[in-house]
Amino acid sequence: MAKLDELPMLTPVAVPADNGNFSLVLGGPLYQLYLRTRLARPPLDLLSRRVIGLSLISWFPLLVLSVLGGRALGGVAVPFLRDVEPHTRFLVALPLLIMAEVFVHDRIGSIVRQFLSRGIIVPEDQPRFDALIASTMRLRNSMVLEVVLVVLVYTLAHWDGNNNCRWL
């Protein structure tokens, strides 16, 4: 086993300014919607407002519809208020994912900078790395991609629910 001082050292490169501001969260249609609806302030302030707001937007209509349909407390094998799955999904998992946005935003920029400062990206690969960062930013900001993802989620989820297709 090689000693630490025998390992080859990579030469670090200077970190360009555009890679230092890399974020998968800031920007894009969803972030713009957050800003317009005042669920966020730049960069990612108002986390509790987003967690409460989005959880209620997703869970409360289900409660109202189940009450109106007479299925909130009875009338079916598992009434809505006794069904753990939707409560776990919309009141536990969704808030955790929303909170993860802040963690991802805080960590991903420093990780990208470390690729460069520690010499993981060698100077001859720097243009390709910059092109990959730019491509990722274009995908993050793509309204078309976000709409396609929403359509796929709703159509595949509907198909899964009606046809018991479990390949997802």
Biotite code that builds the C-alpha atoms (Angstrom):
import biotite.structure as struc

atoms = struc.array([
    struc.Atom([0.000, 0.000, 0.000], chain_id="A", res_id=1, res_name="MET", atom_name="CA", element="C"),
    struc.Atom([1.378, 3.392, -1.016], chain_id="A", res_id=2, res_name="ALA", atom_name="CA", element="C"),
    struc.Atom([2.092, 6.024, 1.568], chain_id="A", res_id=3, res_name="LYS", atom_name="CA", element="C"),
    struc.Atom([0.346, 9.345, 1.339], chain_id="A", res_id=4, res_name="LEU", atom_name="CA", element="C"),
    struc.Atom([3.501, 11.205, 0.321], chain_id="A", res_id=5, res_name="ASP", atom_name="CA", element="C"),
    struc.Atom([4.105, 8.722, -2.542], chain_id="A", res_id=6, res_name="GLU", atom_name="CA", element="C"),
    struc.Atom([0.756, 9.393, -4.255], chain_id="A", res_id=7, res_name="LEU", atom_name="CA", element="C"),
    struc.Atom([0.875, 11.613, -7.344], chain_id="A", res_id=8, res_name="PRO", atom_name="CA", element="C"),
    struc.Atom([-0.402, 15.116, -6.695], chain_id="A", res_id=9, res_name="MET", atom_name="CA", element="C"),
    struc.Atom([-2.866, 16.737, -9.054], chain_id="A", res_id=10, res_name="LEU", atom_name="CA", element="C"),
    struc.Atom([-2.338, 20.372, -9.788], chain_id="A", res_id=11, res_name="THR", atom_name="CA", element="C"),
    struc.Atom([-5.349, 22.447, -8.792], chain_id="A", res_id=12, res_name="PRO", atom_name="CA", element="C"),
    struc.Atom([-6.778, 24.949, -11.240], chain_id="A", res_id=13, res_name="VAL", atom_name="CA", element="C"),
    struc.Atom([-8.371, 28.300, -10.600], chain_id="A", res_id=14, res_name="ALA", atom_name="CA", element="C"),
    struc.Atom([-12.118, 28.174, -10.038], chain_id="A", res_id=15, res_name="VAL", atom_name="CA", element="C"),
    struc.Atom([-14.005, 30.203, -12.648], chain_id="A", res_id=16, res_name="PRO", atom_name="CA", element="C"),
    struc.Atom([-16.684, 32.548, -11.340], chain_id="A", res_id=17, res_name="ALA", atom_name="CA", element="C"),
    struc.Atom([-19.543, 30.890, -13.251], chain_id="A", res_id=18, res_name="ASP", atom_name="CA", element="C"),
    struc.Atom([-18.888, 27.470, -11.688], chain_id="A", res_id=19, res_name="ASN", atom_name="CA", element="C"),
    struc.Atom([-18.711, 29.001, -8.232], chain_id="A", res_id=20, res_name="GLY", atom_name="CA", element="C"),
    struc.Atom([-22.377, 30.004, -8.488], chain_id="A", res_id=21, res_name="ASN", atom_name="CA", element="C"),
    struc.Atom([-23.632, 26.641, -9.693], chain_id="A", res_id=22, res_name="PHE", atom_name="CA", element="C"),
    struc.Atom([-27.012, 25.667, -8.254], chain_id="A", res_id=23, res_name="SER", atom_name="CA", element="C"),
    struc.Atom([-29.528, 23.014, -9.220], chain_id="A", res_id=24, res_name="LEU", atom_name="CA", element="C"),
    struc.Atom([-32.209, 24.806, -7.201], chain_id="A", res_id=25, res_name="VAL", atom_name="CA", element="C"),
    struc.Atom([-31.941, 28.517, -7.949], chain_id="A", res_id=26, res_name="LEU", atom_name="CA", element="C"),
    struc.Atom([-33.434, 29.291, -11.324], chain_id="A", res_id=27, res_name="GLY", atom_name="CA", element="C"),
    struc.Atom([-35.795, 27.368, -13.484], chain_id="A", res_id=28, res_name="GLY", atom_name="CA", element="C"),
    struc.Atom([-39.586, 27.537, -13.731], chain_id="A", res_id=29, res_name="PRO", atom_name="CA", element="C"),
    struc.Atom([-40.342, 26.092, -10.288], chain_id="A", res_id=30, res_name="LEU", atom_name="CA", element="C"),
    struc.Atom([-38.046, 28.573, -8.543], chain_id="A", res_id=31, res_name="TYR", atom_name="CA", element="C"),
    struc.Atom([-39.613, 31.418, -10.525], chain_id="A", res_id=32, res_name="GLN", atom_name="CA", element="C"),
    struc.Atom([-43.046, 30.199, -9.402], chain_id="A", res_id=33, res_name="LEU", atom_name="CA", element="C"),
    struc.Atom([-41.820, 30.172, -5.799], chain_id="A", res_id=34, res_name="TYR", atom_name="CA", element="C"),
    struc.Atom([-40.733, 33.801, -6.164], chain_id="A", res_id=35, res_name="LEU", atom_name="CA", element="C"),
    struc.Atom([-43.961, 34.943, -7.861], chain_id="A", res_id=36, res_name="ARG", atom_name="CA", element="C"),
    struc.Atom([-46.180, 33.292, -5.268], chain_id="A", res_id=37, res_name="THR", atom_name="CA", element="C"),
    struc.Atom([-43.978, 34.587, -2.442], chain_id="A", res_id=38, res_name="ARG", atom_name="CA", element="C"),
    struc.Atom([-43.156, 31.081, -1.265], chain_id="A", res_id=39, res_name="LEU", atom_name="CA", element="C"),
    struc.Atom([-39.484, 32.059, -1.461], chain_id="A", res_id=40, res_name="ALA", atom_name="CA", element="C"),
    struc.Atom([-37.214, 35.075, -1.367], chain_id="A", res_id=41, res_name="ARG", atom_name="CA", element="C"),
    struc.Atom([-33.806, 34.908, -3.010], chain_id="A", res_id=42, res_name="PRO", atom_name="CA", element="C"),
    struc.Atom([-31.848, 32.807, -2.527], chain_id="A", res_id=43, res_name="PRO", atom_name="CA", element="C"),
    struc.Atom([-34.017, 30.256, -0.648], chain_id="A", res_id=44, res_name="LEU", atom_name="CA", element="C"),
    struc.Atom([-35.526, 32.106, 2.297], chain_id="A", res_id=45, res_name="ASP", atom_name="CA", element="C"),
    struc.Atom([-39.023, 31.393, 3.680], chain_id="A", res_id=46, res_name="LEU", atom_name="CA", element="C"),
    struc.Atom([-38.495, 27.637, 3.974], chain_id="A", res_id=47, res_name="LEU", atom_name="CA", element="C"),
    struc.Atom([-41.257, 27.187, 6.554], chain_id="A", res_id=48, res_name="SER", atom_name="CA", element="C"),
    struc.Atom([-43.703, 29.051, 4.297], chain_id="A", res_id=49, res_name="ARG", atom_name="CA", element="C"),
    struc.Atom([-42.861, 26.707, 1.402], chain_id="A", res_id=50, res_name="ARG", atom_name="CA", element="C"),
    struc.Atom([-43.124, 23.587, 3.563], chain_id="A", res_id=51, res_name="VAL", atom_name="CA", element="C"),
    struc.Atom([-46.496, 24.558, 5.045], chain_id="A", res_id=52, res_name="ILE", atom_name="CA", element="C"),
    struc.Atom([-47.877, 26.062, 1.845], chain_id="A", res_id=53, res_name="GLY", atom_name="CA", element="C"),
    struc.Atom([-46.972, 23.232, -0.516], chain_id="A", res_id=54, res_name="LEU", atom_name="CA", element="C"),
    struc.Atom([-47.990, 20.559, 1.977], chain_id="A", res_id=55, res_name="SER", atom_name="CA", element="C"),
    struc.Atom([-51.406, 22.162, 2.415], chain_id="A", res_id=56, res_name="LEU", atom_name="CA", element="C"),
    struc.Atom([-51.817, 22.765, -1.331], chain_id="A", res_id=57, res_name="ILE", atom_name="CA", element="C"),
    struc.Atom([-51.252, 19.067, -1.951], chain_id="A", res_id=58, res_name="SER", atom_name="CA", element="C"),
    struc.Atom([-53.050, 17.561, 1.077], chain_id="A", res_id=59, res_name="TRP", atom_name="CA", element="C"),
    struc.Atom([-55.979, 19.895, 1.846], chain_id="A", res_id=60, res_name="PHE", atom_name="CA", element="C"),
    struc.Atom([-57.852, 19.380, -1.478], chain_id="A", res_id=61, res_name="PRO", atom_name="CA", element="C"),
    struc.Atom([-57.789, 15.632, -0.809], chain_id="A", res_id=62, res_name="LEU", atom_name="CA", element="C"),
    struc.Atom([-59.323, 16.219, 2.601], chain_id="A", res_id=63, res_name="LEU", atom_name="CA", element="C"),
    struc.Atom([-62.034, 18.484, 1.168], chain_id="A", res_id=64, res_name="VAL", atom_name="CA", element="C"),
    struc.Atom([-62.869, 16.044, -1.636], chain_id="A", res_id=65, res_name="LEU", atom_name="CA", element="C"),
    struc.Atom([-63.023, 13.092, 0.755], chain_id="A", res_id=66, res_name="SER", atom_name="CA", element="C"),
    struc.Atom([-65.346, 15.029, 3.095], chain_id="A", res_id=67, res_name="VAL", atom_name="CA", element="C"),
    struc.Atom([-67.573, 16.046, 0.168], chain_id="A", res_id=68, res_name="LEU", atom_name="CA", element="C"),
    struc.Atom([-67.603, 12.465, -1.114], chain_id="A", res_id=69, res_name="GLY", atom_name="CA", element="C"),
    struc.Atom([-68.441, 11.044, 2.293], chain_id="A", res_id=70, res_name="GLY", atom_name="CA", element="C"),
    struc.Atom([-65.188, 9.086, 2.466], chain_id="A", res_id=71, res_name="ARG", atom_name="CA", element="C"),
    struc.Atom([-63.314, 11.032, 5.129], chain_id="A", res_id=72, res_name="ALA", atom_name="CA", element="C"),
    struc.Atom([-64.443, 8.915, 8.072], chain_id="A", res_id=73, res_name="LEU", atom_name="CA", element="C"),
    struc.Atom([-66.324, 6.018, 6.512], chain_id="A", res_id=74, res_name="GLY", atom_name="CA", element="C"),
    struc.Atom([-68.086, 4.647, 3.473], chain_id="A", res_id=75, res_name="GLY", atom_name="CA", element="C"),
    struc.Atom([-65.006, 2.799, 2.196], chain_id="A", res_id=76, res_name="VAL", atom_name="CA", element="C"),
    struc.Atom([-62.681, 0.093, 3.483], chain_id="A", res_id=77, res_name="ALA", atom_name="CA", element="C"),
    struc.Atom([-60.041, 2.664, 4.517], chain_id="A", res_id=78, res_name="VAL", atom_name="CA", element="C"),
    struc.Atom([-61.405, 6.185, 5.078], chain_id="A", res_id=79, res_name="PRO", atom_name="CA", element="C"),
    struc.Atom([-59.164, 9.106, 4.165], chain_id="A", res_id=80, res_name="PHE", atom_name="CA", element="C"),
    struc.Atom([-58.502, 10.250, 7.721], chain_id="A", res_id=81, res_name="LEU", atom_name="CA", element="C"),
    struc.Atom([-57.467, 6.724, 8.737], chain_id="A", res_id=82, res_name="ARG", atom_name="CA", element="C"),
    struc.Atom([-55.308, 6.080, 5.671], chain_id="A", res_id=83, res_name="ASP", atom_name="CA", element="C"),
    struc.Atom([-51.674, 6.646, 6.641], chain_id="A", res_id=84, res_name="VAL", atom_name="CA", element="C"),
    struc.Atom([-50.270, 6.693, 3.085], chain_id="A", res_id=85, res_name="GLU", atom_name="CA", element="C"),
    struc.Atom([-51.513, 10.108, 1.879], chain_id="A", res_id=86, res_name="PRO", atom_name="CA", element="C"),
    struc.Atom([-50.685, 11.743, 5.206], chain_id="A", res_id=87, res_name="HIS", atom_name="CA", element="C"),
    struc.Atom([-47.169, 10.314, 5.120], chain_id="A", res_id=88, res_name="THR", atom_name="CA", element="C"),
    struc.Atom([-46.717, 11.285, 1.493], chain_id="A", res_id=89, res_name="ARG", atom_name="CA", element="C"),
    struc.Atom([-47.969, 14.869, 1.726], chain_id="A", res_id=90, res_name="PHE", atom_name="CA", element="C"),
    struc.Atom([-47.298, 15.814, 5.348], chain_id="A", res_id=91, res_name="LEU", atom_name="CA", element="C"),
    struc.Atom([-43.952, 14.037, 5.918], chain_id="A", res_id=92, res_name="VAL", atom_name="CA", element="C"),
    struc.Atom([-42.195, 13.118, 2.652], chain_id="A", res_id=93, res_name="ALA", atom_name="CA", element="C"),
    struc.Atom([-43.060, 16.291, 0.723], chain_id="A", res_id=94, res_name="LEU", atom_name="CA", element="C"),
    struc.Atom([-41.808, 18.632, 3.497], chain_id="A", res_id=95, res_name="PRO", atom_name="CA", element="C"),
    struc.Atom([-38.582, 16.606, 3.727], chain_id="A", res_id=96, res_name="LEU", atom_name="CA", element="C"),
    struc.Atom([-38.021, 16.962, -0.019], chain_id="A", res_id=97, res_name="LEU", atom_name="CA", element="C"),
    struc.Atom([-38.689, 20.704, 0.156], chain_id="A", res_id=98, res_name="ILE", atom_name="CA", element="C"),
    struc.Atom([-36.200, 21.032, 3.026], chain_id="A", res_id=99, res_name="MET", atom_name="CA", element="C"),
    struc.Atom([-33.672, 19.039, 0.997], chain_id="A", res_id=100, res_name="ALA", atom_name="CA", element="C"),
    struc.Atom([-33.663, 21.825, -1.611], chain_id="A", res_id=101, res_name="GLU", atom_name="CA", element="C"),
    struc.Atom([-31.837, 24.072, 0.843], chain_id="A", res_id=102, res_name="VAL", atom_name="CA", element="C"),
    struc.Atom([-29.309, 21.352, 1.670], chain_id="A", res_id=103, res_name="PHE", atom_name="CA", element="C"),
    struc.Atom([-28.696, 20.602, -2.017], chain_id="A", res_id=104, res_name="VAL", atom_name="CA", element="C"),
    struc.Atom([-28.278, 24.297, -2.781], chain_id="A", res_id=105, res_name="HIS", atom_name="CA", element="C"),
    struc.Atom([-25.828, 24.791, 0.080], chain_id="A", res_id=106, res_name="ASP", atom_name="CA", element="C"),
    struc.Atom([-23.701, 21.760, -0.809], chain_id="A", res_id=107, res_name="ARG", atom_name="CA", element="C"),
    struc.Atom([-23.666, 21.466, -4.597], chain_id="A", res_id=108, res_name="ILE", atom_name="CA", element="C"),
    struc.Atom([-21.844, 24.758, -5.234], chain_id="A", res_id=109, res_name="GLY", atom_name="CA", element="C"),
    struc.Atom([-19.026, 23.868, -2.869], chain_id="A", res_id=110, res_name="SER", atom_name="CA", element="C"),
    struc.Atom([-18.776, 20.384, -4.365], chain_id="A", res_id=111, res_name="ILE", atom_name="CA", element="C"),
    struc.Atom([-18.382, 21.800, -7.874], chain_id="A", res_id=112, res_name="VAL", atom_name="CA", element="C"),
    struc.Atom([-15.722, 24.222, -6.609], chain_id="A", res_id=113, res_name="ARG", atom_name="CA", element="C"),
    struc.Atom([-13.882, 21.317, -4.952], chain_id="A", res_id=114, res_name="GLN", atom_name="CA", element="C"),
    struc.Atom([-13.735, 19.406, -8.242], chain_id="A", res_id=115, res_name="PHE", atom_name="CA", element="C"),
    struc.Atom([-11.734, 22.309, -9.582], chain_id="A", res_id=116, res_name="LEU", atom_name="CA", element="C"),
    struc.Atom([-9.719, 23.438, -6.579], chain_id="A", res_id=117, res_name="SER", atom_name="CA", element="C"),
    struc.Atom([-8.548, 19.910, -5.716], chain_id="A", res_id=118, res_name="ARG", atom_name="CA", element="C"),
    struc.Atom([-7.452, 19.206, -9.261], chain_id="A", res_id=119, res_name="GLY", atom_name="CA", element="C"),
    struc.Atom([-10.002, 16.490, -9.969], chain_id="A", res_id=120, res_name="ILE", atom_name="CA", element="C"),
    struc.Atom([-10.768, 18.312, -13.210], chain_id="A", res_id=121, res_name="ILE", atom_name="CA", element="C"),
    struc.Atom([-7.427, 18.641, -14.953], chain_id="A", res_id=122, res_name="VAL", atom_name="CA", element="C"),
    struc.Atom([-6.769, 21.796, -16.999], chain_id="A", res_id=123, res_name="PRO", atom_name="CA", element="C"),
    struc.Atom([-7.195, 20.065, -20.365], chain_id="A", res_id=124, res_name="GLU", atom_name="CA", element="C"),
    struc.Atom([-10.686, 18.890, -19.307], chain_id="A", res_id=125, res_name="ASP", atom_name="CA", element="C"),
    struc.Atom([-11.745, 22.331, -18.058], chain_id="A", res_id=126, res_name="GLN", atom_name="CA", element="C"),
    struc.Atom([-13.555, 23.372, -21.306], chain_id="A", res_id=127, res_name="PRO", atom_name="CA", element="C"),
    struc.Atom([-15.560, 20.123, -21.334], chain_id="A", res_id=128, res_name="ARG", atom_name="CA", element="C"),
    struc.Atom([-16.410, 20.560, -17.627], chain_id="A", res_id=129, res_name="PHE", atom_name="CA", element="C"),
    struc.Atom([-17.546, 24.153, -18.283], chain_id="A", res_id=130, res_name="ASP", atom_name="CA", element="C"),
    struc.Atom([-19.702, 22.895, -21.184], chain_id="A", res_id=131, res_name="ALA", atom_name="CA", element="C"),
    struc.Atom([-21.292, 20.282, -18.907], chain_id="A", res_id=132, res_name="LEU", atom_name="CA", element="C"),
    struc.Atom([-22.057, 22.941, -16.284], chain_id="A", res_id=133, res_name="ILE", atom_name="CA", element="C"),
    struc.Atom([-23.615, 25.181, -18.957], chain_id="A", res_id=134, res_name="ALA", atom_name="CA", element="C"),
    struc.Atom([-25.665, 22.272, -20.310], chain_id="A", res_id=135, res_name="SER", atom_name="CA", element="C"),
    struc.Atom([-26.907, 21.436, -16.817], chain_id="A", res_id=136, res_name="THR", atom_name="CA", element="C"),
    struc.Atom([-27.926, 25.056, -16.254], chain_id="A", res_id=137, res_name="MET", atom_name="CA", element="C"),
    struc.Atom([-29.840, 25.082, -19.572], chain_id="A", res_id=138, res_name="ARG", atom_name="CA", element="C"),
    struc.Atom([-31.692, 21.896, -18.565], chain_id="A", res_id=139, res_name="LEU", atom_name="CA", element="C"),
    struc.Atom([-32.464, 23.332, -15.121], chain_id="A", res_id=140, res_name="ARG", atom_name="CA", element="C"),
    struc.Atom([-33.957, 26.447, -16.723], chain_id="A", res_id=141, res_name="ASN", atom_name="CA", element="C"),
    struc.Atom([-35.938, 24.613, -19.424], chain_id="A", res_id=142, res_name="SER", atom_name="CA", element="C"),
    struc.Atom([-39.682, 25.250, -19.275], chain_id="A", res_id=143, res_name="MET", atom_name="CA", element="C"),
    struc.Atom([-40.267, 22.547, -21.903], chain_id="A", res_id=144, res_name="VAL", atom_name="CA", element="C"),
    struc.Atom([-38.444, 19.919, -19.842], chain_id="A", res_id=145, res_name="LEU", atom_name="CA", element="C"),
    struc.Atom([-40.351, 20.842, -16.695], chain_id="A", res_id=146, res_name="GLU", atom_name="CA", element="C"),
    struc.Atom([-43.718, 20.649, -18.493], chain_id="A", res_id=147, res_name="VAL", atom_name="CA", element="C"),
    struc.Atom([-42.774, 17.262, -19.997], chain_id="A", res_id=148, res_name="VAL", atom_name="CA", element="C"),
    struc.Atom([-41.837, 15.967, -16.541], chain_id="A", res_id=149, res_name="LEU", atom_name="CA", element="C"),
    struc.Atom([-45.146, 17.126, -15.043], chain_id="A", res_id=150, res_name="VAL", atom_name="CA", element="C"),
    struc.Atom([-47.112, 15.527, -17.895], chain_id="A", res_id=151, res_name="VAL", atom_name="CA", element="C"),
    struc.Atom([-45.174, 12.271, -17.506], chain_id="A", res_id=152, res_name="LEU", atom_name="CA", element="C"),
    struc.Atom([-45.722, 12.203, -13.752], chain_id="A", res_id=153, res_name="VAL", atom_name="CA", element="C"),
    struc.Atom([-49.468, 12.707, -14.076], chain_id="A", res_id=154, res_name="TYR", atom_name="CA", element="C"),
    struc.Atom([-49.977, 10.336, -17.005], chain_id="A", res_id=155, res_name="THR", atom_name="CA", element="C"),
    struc.Atom([-47.779, 7.545, -15.649], chain_id="A", res_id=156, res_name="LEU", atom_name="CA", element="C"),
    struc.Atom([-49.219, 7.889, -12.156], chain_id="A", res_id=157, res_name="ALA", atom_name="CA", element="C"),
    struc.Atom([-52.749, 7.718, -13.588], chain_id="A", res_id=158, res_name="HIS", atom_name="CA", element="C"),
    struc.Atom([-51.850, 4.745, -15.748], chain_id="A", res_id=159, res_name="TRP", atom_name="CA", element="C"),
    struc.Atom([-50.195, 3.050, -12.776], chain_id="A", res_id=160, res_name="ASP", atom_name="CA", element="C"),
    struc.Atom([-53.229, 3.623, -10.566], chain_id="A", res_id=161, res_name="GLY", atom_name="CA", element="C"),
    struc.Atom([-55.739, 2.310, -13.114], chain_id="A", res_id=162, res_name="ASN", atom_name="CA", element="C"),
    struc.Atom([-53.829, -0.565, -14.662], chain_id="A", res_id=163, res_name="ASN", atom_name="CA", element="C"),
    struc.Atom([-51.674, -1.682, -11.713], chain_id="A", res_id=164, res_name="ASN", atom_name="CA", element="C"),
    struc.Atom([-48.525, -1.244, -13.791], chain_id="A", res_id=165, res_name="CYS", atom_name="CA", element="C"),
    struc.Atom([-45.702, -1.516, -11.236], chain_id="A", res_id=166, res_name="ARG", atom_name="CA", element="C"),
    struc.Atom([-42.661, -1.028, -13.459], chain_id="A", res_id=167, res_name="TRP", atom_name="CA", element="C"),
    struc.Atom([-42.037, 2.537, -12.317], chain_id="A", res_id=168, res_name="LEU", atom_name="CA", element="C"),
])
